Amino acid sequence: KDWIDAFGRNFRITRHMHLESGNEREILPWLRLAADLNPHKVEVYTVGAFFLFDHLHKSETAATFLREGLQNNPGNCDILFALGRIYYLSYHDAARARNIWTYGVQKYAQWPEDERNKNELIYEELAGNLAKLEEAEGNYAKAIAWLESVKKVSPAPEALQKQIDAIQKKMTTPAPAPTNGVH
């Protein structure tokens, strides 16, 4: 029918395999090709980074692929979330992750309201991870503020309220006094 169909007829499926146990790298050339053919297909970058980071443990390669995705899709919230995740989990760079996720929240806020309503999950991921980061850094008031904002769009606001209550309890519980090595 067309050149793509003619090209595809040169290939035959000979076996079925799952992308696990080291076979994940088999998809990477196809994702590279997909990114080259359509650099505006965001899912190619996020899926590629997922396999590179989570399965093959190639943090720098995943971050580079995501940065390429950002060049082709400036300010994309999904790519920003994935990139911030790599900086936080792999490089333990809370400041950079915070900046990336905060920028993602700012870009999300610029979307038209109907677009935001259809894509609340990305806001939950960005703001929810900012809350976890702030709690881990001891910035409890900021963590609570992020969780309060997530509650507005979450399908499970009760669970978020429990997290908020737990953080508030941390805020009111005094830290143990230093013992100077004496027990």
N, C-alpha and C positions, 0 to 999 in steps of 0.2 A: 504494500500500500504506500509506504514511504520509506525513506532511507533508514529510519530507526527500526521499523519492522523488519526490513531486509537484513539489517545488521544483527538484530536479535535472533534471527533464524539460524545464525551460525553457532549458536550456543545451545547445548542440551544439558538439562539437569540430570546428573548421574547419581547423586546421593543427597540425603537430607542430613543436615547437621545443625546443632545449636551452638550459639556463641558463648561457650563457657570453657573452662579448663584450658585456657591459653589460646583457644580458637577465636577469641575476640579480635585479634589483629587481622583476621580475614576480611572484616568489614571495612577496615580503615582505607584501603585504596578506593573502595566504592564511595565512601564518604568524601574523600579528597576529590574524586571525579564529580560528585554531586555539587560540592562547593564551587568547583571551577565552572560547572555548567550553569549553576544558578546561585550566585553569591548572596542573594537576598533571601534564601531559604534558611531561616534562623534555626530550624530544627536540626539541620545538618551539623551546625556548629555545636549545639548543645548535646546532641547524641554522640558526636565524635569525641567531645570533651569527656562525656560520661565514660565511654569505653577507655579512653586514654588514662583518665585519672582514677576512676573507681576500680577498673579491672586490670589495667596494665601498669598502674602506678607510675605513670609518666607525667608528673605534675607540670614540668616546664613545657613539654610538648602540648599538653592540653591548654595551658594558659596562652601559649603562642597562637594556637588554633582559635581560641576564643577572641583574642585581640584582633586577629584577622577578621573574624566575624563582626566585631565592633566597628572596624574600619568600613566594612561593607554595609553595616546596619547600625549607624551611629545612635547611641543611647538606647539600644534595645534592652528592655528590662530582663528578659530571660537570659540573655548572654551576660548581662551585668551580675545577675544572681549567681550564675555558674562560676564566673570569674572570681567574685568575692568569696565564694565557697572554697575555691582552691587556695586563695591567699590565706584564708582563716585556718583551714584544716591542714594544709600541707606546709605552708611557710610560717604558720603561727604569727601572722602579721595582722593583728587586730585593727591597727590604725588604717591600713590600706583596705582591708575588708569593709570596715565601717564606711570609709569614703566611697567605695564602689557601691555598696548597698544603699547608702544615703542618696547618692546620685540616681540610682535606680528608682527610689521612691519619688524623687523630684521629677524624673521623666514620666513616671506613672501618673503623677498629679497633673501633668500637662495634657494627658489624653482627654478626649471628649468624654463626658459622663457616661454615655451609653457604651463606649469602649471599655471604660474602667469597670462598669458593672458586669460586662461579659468576661473580664479577666481578673477577677478579684483574687484568684489563687496566687498570681505572681506577687501581688501586694502582700498577701499573707506570708509568703516565703521570704520576701525582702524584709519586711518589718518584724516578722517573727524571729528571723536570724539576728537582726539588730538587737532585739530584746534579749536573746540568749547571750550575745556578745557583751552587751552592757551589764547584764547580771554577772557574768563571769569576771568582768573587770571591776565589779563592786559598785557600778553606777546604777544603784537600785531604782532611783527616781526615774532615770531615763528608760530603764527596762520596763517599768510599769507604764510609762507613757506610750511606749511602742505597743505593749500588749493591749492597752486600752484602745489604741487605734485599730488593732487587728480585730478586737471584739466586735467592732462595728460592721465588719464584713464576713466574719467567721460563721460557719454553720454550727459551731460548738462553742458559743460564748461562755457557757458554764465551766468548761475545762480551762479556758483562759482565765476566768475569774479565780479558779483554784490556784493557778500559777501566780496571779497577782497577790492573792492572800498569802501565799508562801513567801513571796519576796517581801511583802510588808512585814511579815513576822521576822524575817532576817533583819529588817531595818530597826525593829524595836528591841531585838535581843542584843544585849551588850556582848561585845567580843570578850573572850576569856582573857584574864589578866596574864601577862607574861610571867613565867615561873623562874626564869633565869637558870634553868637546868635543875632546880630544886623540886623534888617531888613530895 
